């Protein structure tokens, strides 16, 4: 067994859940901001993609929901 897998299996279930949820939150936030930066909204009338804070927040929400 690899050292990373041994360390992961040695952690408590609560700690593993927290790591997975945090990773989901971070990946979602990065995805939301990337969506804003790459696709975005040219006119500014799009409610989610016109503001980087809102698109990042929605991405984080989707990421943490997917991690459950």
C-alpha positions, 0 to 999 in steps of 0.5 A: 500500500502506498504511503498516501493511501496508508495516511488517508486510511489512518485518518478518522472518518470525520477528517476525511469528510472534511478534506473531501468537502473542502476540496470540493469547495475549492475546486468548485470555486476555481471552476466558478471563477474560471467560468466567469473569466473565460465565458463571462457576460459581455453586456453585464445583464447576466445575473450570475456570470457578470460578477466574479464574486457571485459566479465563484460563490455558485461554483463553490456551492455546486462543488461542495454539494457534489462532494457530499 
